[in-house]
Amino acid sequence: MARLANPGFLPEAAIGKRVRVWFSDGREGRCDDNPMSPPGWAADGRAGCRWSLTGRPHDIAEYEVVE
């Protein structure tokens, strides 16, 4: 799947899924480097991503749903 722009709220296509993210400062979001961890980040739920756009460098600018 291609990178998509963050709409500022949890995208419907990401509900219940894991995502790779790129921050507004251009860096790719990284989880830990544990090979046992699932790829990407939880898009929602208790440990899910923050989708709101605040103007800070760690806002998610783009995302990709991990299949």
N, C-alpha and C positions, 0 to 999 in steps of 0.2 A: 504494500500500500504506500502511496505517496504521502509526503508531509502535508499536513493541513494546518491552516491558521487557527489559532485558539479563538473561539467566539466570545470568551469571557465567562463561560458557564460550561458545565459538564456536557460534552457533545453526546448526542443520543447513540452514535455508533460506538462510543467508548464505555457505555454503561456495562458494568460487570466484567470489564476486560482489563488488560494491562497495556500500557502505552510507553513508548519512547518519547522523550520530550527534549526540546531545544529552548533555552532561555532567551529572553530579549537581549541579553548581552552577547549572544552568539554561541555560547557554550552548550554542549550536550549535557543534559542532566544525567548524573551517574548515581546508581544505587551502590551497594557494596560490591566488591570484587569476588565475593564468595561464589565459586562455581556451582554450588548447590542452590543458590537463590534463583528464582524464576526470572526470566528476562524482563526488563522494563520496570515500571512502577504500576501499582494499583491505580486505576483511574478514579475510583470512588471507594466509599466505605471508610472505616475508621482511620486507616493509614493511607487514604487516597490523596491524590493531587489537589492542589489549590488552583482552581481554574480562573478565579477573579483576576482582572487586570488592574494593577495598582500603580503602574509606572515605575516599578522597581526592577533592578537587574535580574531578579530571580522569578519574574513572571514567566509563565509558559507562553512562548510566542508561537511555536509550532509543535505539533504532536503527530504521532504515527501509531495506529493501533497495532499491537503485536498479535499476530495470528497464531 
